[in-house]
């Protein structure tokens, strides 16, 4: 197994663990927020999804570890697609982290 394949496999395992160990209601809320963002914004990031889940839906738990996993799952379902672009996060605690830019597939 080459390094790229191993890295992809470990990433997928990590996302599966994050989903399995998260509150099922949170998983549903994140999936719903992705659908809303895909319909509302021509382009969006994980920050849009996070804002909708925490502010719009009132979820106050830790959402960071599940959002990436669910965005990737939505991409694999061809619900959304990665544009190939990135942008800086606007959240103060993210320290200008680069985020993927997504759109409805």
Secondary structure, 3 states (H helix, E strand, C coil): CCHHHHHHHHHHHHHHHHHHCCCHHHHHHHHHHHHHHHHHCCCECHHHHHHHHHHHCCCCCCCHHHHHHHHHHHHHCCCEEEEEEEEECCCHHHCCCEEEEEEEC
